[in-house]
Amino acid sequence: MGRSRTFLILLAVVSSVSAASLPAQTSPASALLDSGSAAPSATLKVCLRLDDETPFLGAATVRVTPEAGNELLGMSGDAPGEYLFSGVTSGEYAAFISAPGYDALSLTFKIAEGPRQKSLFVPMKPRLSSNSEQKIELVASPSPSPLKSSVAASSNEISSFAPTESTAEAPTASSTTGGRDFWAPRELEESVPAVDPAVSCPSDDVLRGVSRRMAEFVQSLERFTATEKLEHFSVDRKGSRKSPETRQFAYVVSVSQNSVGTFLLDEFRDGDSDSEKFPAHTASRGSPAMALIFHPALAADFDFRCEGLGHWAGRDVWQVHFTQRPDRPIRIRSYSVAGHWAGLPLEGRVWIDPGSYQVWHLESELMKPIPEIALTHEHFAIEYQPVQFRSTGQQLWLPQTAELYVERKGKRFYRRHIYSDFRLFNVDFSQQIQAPSQSFIFTNVTDRDISGELSVETPGDVTRLTPVIIRFNVPAHSQIFKLVGLGKDINLPPSAVESATFLYDGDPHAIKVDARLARGASLDVVSTTKRPQAEPSASQPASQGSQP
């Protein structure tokens, strides 16, 4: 057999993620930082971060109140997870932060006198679910219906992969979890998990967020290798599984794009795409990339409905239902039997992290049997986890396991794919290097070199550690990193960093400073260059003295 290759046309416009609106949002965030306009004595930026120190993307409410006075005017920042506040003067403040699926936070802080940019880096902590059925294991259960099975499975999408290999034994066919029967028709439609009735789902934000994640995934993908372990079980008429047939492959996925937005997806096992390598001469290709239903090129093929805030793996997650639209082509999955291709009309459910919009888990099933290939049942499930690539600093969410329950022509089989040992190759050299973990990031946006001094302070209860002060230059139009850790640029344990101040000799807003810190911290950025006084207007005399 020749290589399996898929052609998809990307849309020209990718939906962007809009930050959650704050109360009293009235103007663009850049208005607060416009160095050419009259500015308050200080600007405050609250930066929400996830566990991996990347920006928090979900809907959040951030309120800031001074010790005496009214709540500050707030607006979404220019970057994801950032919120800006005006009317900031010196004094004591309190911030209150809440977001669906995450613990509510409150913190107090001070703002010193003088013009400065104050940034608070706030780690968001996922709220652990108290639901007793946080995760439903995929296990087969007995069914009184006639036993059927499939002979061939070939998807028209890319196969994906997972970070670690599961050591758990395959569940027996007689076990059940939560009363689910994965051989039952329309099981996903009949077994709808509960959601929190007190939390409304921002459907548009969720769909835009996960769509952007899928677009980023395709753009980042060039070539991966992984180790794939395949377990194949025939299921007898009593509903029990026979001894497994196992295979292990060197798995490679290659992706290329052209100038008009077409991307080609190729997958190989041990160097080729021959289906004879699979048990029962049945190849299952491309299944784990099902999350691409949210990609801008494919999302119009489905109707999506956010059911609410549900639970998965002990976490609160957005629960989204999807259905293939009857007026759109079927492009995500198909079967090939004896040279005949048949598209699969699918419906299913996806569990999505409310802070990162990454897909945690996806399940799909047939909307109806496919008589032309005698396919009566398919239930498909994928579990995703993040994979960190040291060579580039990239983190991609990839499937850990993919499980398939199939009935065709009176027979059944259950199949499980487990992926591990990922490697990333052929990375575009123009790709921007990601900021290292536990670091401060300094970006010079001007045409001249700028020198500055960074002072990092420790909490008051850390008596044996003294503040660290380092001086350095940031070249024109360049970005540099200062690492935090023992023996590094800032010779302190990352957990000991509480606050920092950066003083520099350039114009206000000439330097942009960010941080990737697992621990919450505050940062003041202060320019030592004074602003020129504003010219008096025609209606305002320069002096109140008498004219000569």
C-alpha positions in Angstrom: 0.0 0.0 0.0 1.2 3.5 -0.6 1.4 6.2 1.9 -1.8 7.6 3.5 -2.0 11.3 2.8 -4.6 13.9 3.7 -5.3 17.3 2.1 -7.1 19.9 4.1 -7.6 23.6 3.3 -6.9 26.0 6.1 -9.1 29.1 6.5 -7.4 32.4 5.9 -8.5 33.9 9.2 -8.0 32.2 12.6 -10.2 33.3 15.4 -8.4 35.1 18.2 -8.9 34.6 21.9 -10.6 37.6 23.5 -9.7 38.3 27.1 -12.5 38.4 29.6 -14.0 41.9 30.1 -13.7 43.6 33.4 -16.3 45.9 35.0 -16.2 49.4 33.6 -14.2 48.6 30.5 -14.1 51.7 28.5 -11.0 52.0 26.4 -8.1 50.0 24.9 -5.4 48.8 27.2 -2.7 50.6 25.3 -4.3 53.9 26.4 -3.0 53.4 29.9 0.6 52.9 28.6 0.7 55.6 26.0 3.9 57.5 26.9 2.8 60.5 24.8 -0.4 61.1 26.9 -0.9 62.3 30.4 -0.5 59.2 32.6 -1.2 58.5 36.3 1.6 58.3 38.7 1.5 54.5 38.3 0.0 51.8 36.2 -1.0 48.4 37.6 -0.9 45.2 35.6 -2.2 41.9 37.0 -0.8 38.9 35.1 -2.6 35.6 35.7 -0.5 32.5 35.1 -1.1 28.7 34.8 0.9 26.0 36.5 3.4 25.9 33.6 3.9 29.7 34.0 2.2 30.5 30.7 -0.7 33.0 30.5 -4.1 32.1 31.9 -6.5 32.2 28.9 -9.8 31.6 30.5 -12.6 34.0 31.6 -11.7 35.7 34.8 -12.9 38.6 37.0 -10.2 40.8 38.5 -11.2 43.6 41.0 -8.7 45.9 42.6 -9.7 48.2 45.5 -7.6 50.7 47.4 -7.6 50.7 51.2 -9.6 53.9 51.1 -11.5 54.9 48.0 -13.5 53.4 45.1 -12.7 50.3 43.1 -10.2 51.0 40.3 -11.1 51.2 36.6 -10.0 48.0 34.9 -9.7 46.7 31.4 -8.3 43.7 29.5 -4.6 44.0 28.7 -2.9 43.7 25.4 -1.7 40.1 26.1 -3.7 37.1 27.3 -4.2 36.9 31.0 -3.3 40.5 31.6 -5.5 43.2 33.2 -4.7 46.9 33.5 -5.9 49.5 36.0 -5.8 53.2 35.9 -6.0 55.9 38.6 -3.3 54.2 40.6 -1.6 56.2 43.4 0.6 55.1 46.2 -0.9 53.2 49.1 -2.3 49.8 50.1 -4.5 47.8 47.8 -6.4 44.5 47.7 -7.1 42.4 44.6 -9.8 39.8 44.2 -9.6 37.2 41.4 -12.1 34.5 40.4 -12.4 32.2 37.4 -14.6 29.1 36.6 -12.8 25.9 37.6 -10.1 27.7 39.6 -9.7 28.7 43.3 -10.8 32.3 44.1 -7.8 34.4 45.3 -7.4 37.6 47.3 -4.1 39.4 48.0 -2.9 42.7 49.4 0.0 44.7 48.1 1.5 48.2 48.2 2.4 50.7 45.5 5.2 53.1 46.2 5.2 56.8 45.3 6.4 58.0 42.0 5.8 57.0 38.3 6.2 53.3 37.8 4.7 50.2 36.2 3.6 47.7 38.8 3.0 44.1 37.8 1.6 41.3 39.9 2.2 37.8 38.7 -0.5 35.6 40.1 -0.5 31.8 39.8 -4.0 30.4 39.3 -4.6 27.1 41.1 -7.2 24.6 39.6 -10.0 23.8 41.9 -10.1 20.1 42.7 -13.4 18.5 42.0 -15.4 17.0 44.9 -17.4 14.9 42.4 -17.3 11.3 43.3 -17.2 10.2 39.7 -14.5 12.5 38.6 -13.2 10.2 35.8 -14.9 7.5 34.0 -12.6 4.7 33.0 -13.2 3.2 29.5 -14.1 -0.4 30.2 -16.3 -2.8 28.3 -19.5 -4.1 29.9 -21.7 -7.1 28.9 -24.3 -6.4 26.3 -27.3 -8.5 25.3 -27.1 -7.3 21.7 -25.6 -9.6 19.0 -21.8 -9.5 18.8 -20.4 -7.8 15.7 -17.0 -6.6 14.7 -15.1 -4.4 12.2 -12.6 -5.5 9.7 -10.8 -2.3 8.6 -10.4 1.1 10.1 -8.7 3.9 8.3 -9.1 7.5 9.2 -8.4 10.5 7.0 -6.7 12.4 9.8 -3.3 12.4 11.5 -2.5 9.9 14.2 -1.3 11.5 17.4 0.6 10.3 20.4 1.1 10.6 24.2 3.8 11.3 26.7 3.9 8.3 28.9 3.2 4.6 28.6 0.5 3.2 30.8 1.4 0.3 33.0 -2.1 -0.6 34.0 -3.5 -3.9 32.8 -6.3 -3.9 30.3 -9.7 -3.9 32.0 -11.8 -7.1 31.7 -14.9 -7.1 29.6 -17.1 -7.9 32.6 -16.2 -4.8 34.6 -18.3 -1.6 34.6 -17.8 1.9 35.8 -20.7 4.3 36.5 -23.1 2.0 34.7 -21.7 2.9 31.3 -21.9 0.4 28.4 -19.5 1.3 25.6 -21.1 -1.2 23.3 -24.5 0.4 23.5 -25.8 2.5 20.6 -25.8 6.3 21.3 -24.2 5.7 24.7 -22.8 9.2 24.8 -26.3 10.7 24.2 -27.9 8.6 26.9 -25.1 9.1 29.6 -24.8 12.9 30.0 -22.4 13.8 32.9 -23.7 16.3 35.4 -22.5 20.0 35.3 -22.6 22.8 37.9 -26.0 24.5 37.5 -24.6 27.7 39.2 -21.9 28.3 36.5 -22.8 29.6 33.0 -20.5 28.6 30.2 -19.0 31.4 28.0 -19.5 29.3 24.9 -18.0 31.8 22.4 -14.8 32.2 24.5 -14.4 28.5 24.9 -14.8 27.7 21.2 -12.5 30.5 20.2 -9.9 29.4 22.7 -9.8 25.7 21.8 -9.9 26.7 18.1 -6.8 28.8 18.5 -5.1 25.9 20.4 -5.7 23.6 17.5 -4.4 26.1 15.0 -1.2 26.5 17.1 -0.8 22.8 17.2 -0.8 22.4 13.4 1.5 25.4 13.0 4.0 23.9 15.5 3.8 20.4 14.0 6.6 19.4 11.6 7.7 15.9 12.5 7.4 13.8 15.7 8.6 10.4 16.5 7.2 8.2 19.3 7.0 4.7 20.5 3.5 3.2 20.0 2.3 0.1 21.8 -0.8 -1.5 20.4 -3.1 -3.9 22.2 -5.8 -5.7 20.2 -8.5 -7.8 21.8 -11.1 -9.9 20.0 -14.4 -10.0 21.9 -16.4 -13.3 21.9 -20.1 -13.8 22.0 -20.1 -13.8 25.8 -18.6 -10.3 25.9 -15.2 -11.5 27.2 -11.9 -10.5 25.6 -9.6 -13.1 24.2 -5.8 -12.9 24.8 -4.4 -9.7 23.4 -2.3 -9.4 20.3 0.3 -6.8 20.8 2.5 -4.8 18.5 5.1 -2.1 19.1 6.0 0.4 16.4 8.5 3.3 15.8 5.8 5.8 15.0 6.5 8.9 12.9 4.1 11.7 11.9 5.2 14.3 9.3 3.4 17.5 8.5 4.0 20.1 5.7 2.2 23.2 4.7 2.3 25.2 1.5 1.8 28.9 0.8 -2.0 28.6 0.2 -2.7 27.0 3.6 -2.9 23.3 2.6 -1.3 20.9 5.1 -0.4 17.3 4.4 -0.3 14.7 7.1 1.6 11.5 6.7 2.1 8.8 9.3 4.4 5.8 9.3 5.0 2.8 11.5 8.4 1.2 11.3 9.0 3.2 8.1 5.9 2.5 6.1 2.1 2.6 6.2 1.3 -1.0 5.4 -1.9 -2.2 7.2 -0.6 -5.7 7.3 1.4 -4.8 10.3 -1.8 -4.5 12.4 -3.7 -7.3 14.1 -6.5 -8.8 12.0 -5.0 -6.9 9.0 -7.0 -3.9 10.3 -5.2 -0.5 10.3 -6.4 2.2 12.6 -4.8 5.4 11.4 -5.3 9.0 12.4 -7.7 8.5 15.2 -5.9 10.3 18.0 -6.1 13.7 16.2 -9.8 14.0 16.7 -9.4 17.2 18.6 -8.8 18.8 15.2 -12.6 19.1 14.9 -12.0 22.5 16.6 -9.5 23.6 14.0 -10.7 26.6 12.0 -10.5 24.5 8.8 -12.9 21.9 10.2 -15.0 23.5 12.9 -17.7 24.6 10.5 -18.5 20.9 9.9 -19.9 20.5 13.4 -22.5 22.0 15.8 -21.0 22.6 19.2 -22.8 23.2 22.5 -21.2 23.9 25.8 -23.1 21.9 28.4 -21.5 23.6 31.4 -18.7 23.2 34.0 -18.3 19.4 34.5 -15.5 17.2 35.9 -12.6 15.2 34.5 -9.6 13.6 36.3 -10.4 15.4 39.5 -10.6 18.8 37.8 -13.4 21.2 36.9 -13.5 21.4 33.1 -15.8 22.8 30.4 -17.9 20.0 28.9 -18.7 20.5 25.2 -21.0 18.4 23.0 -20.5 18.1 19.2 -22.5 16.8 16.3 -21.6 16.4 12.6 -23.7 18.8 10.6 -25.8 17.1 7.9 -25.2 19.9 5.4 -21.4 19.7 5.7 -19.0 17.1 4.3 -17.6 14.4 6.6 -13.8 15.1 6.7 -12.6 14.0 10.1 -12.9 10.2 10.1 -13.7 7.5 7.5 -13.3 3.8 7.0 -11.8 2.0 4.0 -13.1 -1.5 3.3 -12.0 -3.3 0.2 -11.2 0.0 -1.5 -14.5 1.6 -0.6 -14.4 4.7 1.6 -17.2 5.7 3.9 -17.3 8.8 6.0 -18.4 8.5 9.7 -21.1 10.9 10.9 -20.0 11.5 14.5 -21.3 12.9 17.7 -19.5 13.2 21.0 -18.3 15.1 24.0 -15.0 16.9 24.8 -13.7 18.0 28.2 -11.6 21.2 28.0 -9.5 23.0 30.6 -11.1 26.4 31.5 -7.7 28.1 32.0 -5.7 26.9 29.0 -8.4 25.8 26.6 -6.5 22.5 26.1 -8.5 19.3 25.4 -8.2 16.9 28.3 -10.4 14.1 27.0 -12.6 13.4 23.9 -15.1 10.7 23.1 -17.1 10.1 19.9 -19.6 7.6 18.6 -21.5 6.9 15.4 -24.7 8.9 14.9 -26.1 6.0 12.9 -24.8 2.7 11.5 -23.0 2.7 8.1 -24.7 -0.1 6.1 -22.5 0.2 3.0 -19.6 -1.1 5.0 -21.7 -3.1 7.6 -20.3 -0.9 10.4 -22.8 -0.9 13.2 -20.9 0.6 16.1 -17.8 2.6 17.0 -17.0 4.2 20.3 -13.7 6.2 20.4 -11.9 7.8 23.4 -8.7 9.8 23.7 -6.9 11.0 26.8 -4.5 14.0 26.4 -1.5 15.2 28.4 1.2 17.9 27.9 4.6 16.9 26.4 7.5 19.2 27.1 10.3 19.2 24.4 13.6 20.3 25.8 15.1 21.1 22.4 12.8 24.0 21.8 11.0 24.7 25.2 7.7 23.9 23.4 4.9 22.2 25.2 2.3 20.4 23.1 -0.8 18.5 24.3 -0.7 15.1 22.8 -2.8 11.9 23.4 -1.6 9.5 26.0 -4.0 6.7 25.1 -6.5 6.1 22.3 -9.2 3.4 22.8 -11.5 2.0 20.1 -14.7 -0.2 20.4 -15.8 -1.5 17.0 -18.7 -3.8 15.8 -18.8 -4.9 12.1 -20.4 -8.0 10.5 -21.3 -9.8 13.7 -17.9 -9.4 15.4 -16.3 -7.0 17.8 -12.8 -5.9 18.8 -11.4 -3.5 21.4 -8.1 -1.8 20.6 -5.9 0.4 22.7 -2.9 2.6 21.5 -0.4 3.8 24.1 2.3 6.4 23.1 5.6 7.3 24.8 9.2 8.5 24.1 8.4 11.6 22.0 11.0 13.3 19.9 10.7 16.6 17.9 12.5 17.1 14.6 12.8 19.6 11.8 11.8 22.6 13.8 11.6 25.8 11.9 14.7 27.9 12.8 12.6 31.1 12.6 10.4 29.9 15.4 10.7 32.1 18.4 12.6 30.6 21.4 10.3 30.4 24.4 11.3 32.1 27.6 12.9 29.6 30.1 11.1 28.7 33.3 11.9 30.7 36.4 13.2 33.8 34.7 12.7 37.5 34.1 12.4 38.6 30.5 13.5 42.0 29.3 12.6 43.4 25.9 14.1 46.6 24.5 11.8 48.2 22.0 14.0 51.2 21.2 16.9 51.9 18.8 19.6 52.3 21.5 21.1 50.1 24.2 19.6 50.5 27.7 21.3 49.8 31.0 19.5 48.9 34.1 19.6 47.5 37.6 17.4 44.6 38.9 16.9 44.2 42.6 15.2 41.0 43.8 13.9 40.8 47.3 13.0 37.9 49.5 10.1 37.5 52.0 10.6 39.0 55.4 10.7 35.6 57.1 13.7 34.4 55.0 16.3 36.0 57.2 19.4 34.3 55.9 18.9 35.5 52.3 19.8 39.0 51.2 18.4 40.9 48.2 20.2 40.2 44.9 21.2 43.2 42.8 22.5 42.7 39.2 23.3 45.3 36.6 23.2 44.6 32.8 22.6 46.1 29.4 19.6 45.2 27.1 20.7 45.8 23.4 18.5 47.7 21.1 15.6 45.7 19.7 16.6 42.7 21.7 15.3 40.4 24.3 17.4 38.9 27.2 16.6 36.5 30.1 17.8 36.5 33.6 17.4 33.1 35.3 16.4 32.6 38.9 18.0 29.8 40.9 21.1 28.8 42.9 24.2 29.5 40.9 22.3 31.4 38.2 21.9 35.0 37.3 19.7 35.7 40.3 21.3 33.5 43.0 18.2 32.7 45.0 15.9 29.7 45.2 12.8 30.4 43.0 10.6 30.0 46.0 12.4 32.8 47.8 11.5 35.5 45.1 8.8 37.8 46.5 9.3 41.1 44.7 11.6 42.8 42.3 12.4 46.3 41.0 14.0 47.2 37.7 15.5 50.7 37.3 16.7 51.8 33.9 18.0 54.9 32.2 15.6 55.0 29.2 12.3 56.7 28.4 9.2 55.3 30.1 7.9 52.1 28.4 11.2 51.7 26.5 11.7 48.3 28.3 9.0 45.7 28.6 9.6 43.3 31.5 7.8 40.0 32.0 8.4 37.0 34.3 7.9 33.3 34.3 7.7 32.4 38.0 5.9 29.5 39.6 5.5 31.5 42.8 3.5 34.7 42.8 5.6 37.8 42.9 5.4 41.5 42.2 7.6 43.6 39.9 8.1 47.4 39.7 9.6 48.9 36.5 10.9 52.4 37.0 12.4 54.8 34.4 14.9 57.3 35.8 14.3 59.6 32.8 11.8 62.3 33.7 9.0 63.2 31.4 9.1 66.7 29.9 6.5 69.0 31.3 3.5 69.5 29.1 3.3 72.7 27.0 0.7 75.1 28.3 -2.5 75.3 26.2 -3.6 78.5 24.6 -6.4 78.9 27.1 -4.0 78.3 30.1 -1.3 81.0 30.6 2.2 79.8 31.5 2.3 82.2 34.5 -0.4 83.8 36.7 1.8 86.9 37.1 1.0 90.3 35.6 1.9 91.0 32.0 4.6 93.6 31.3 
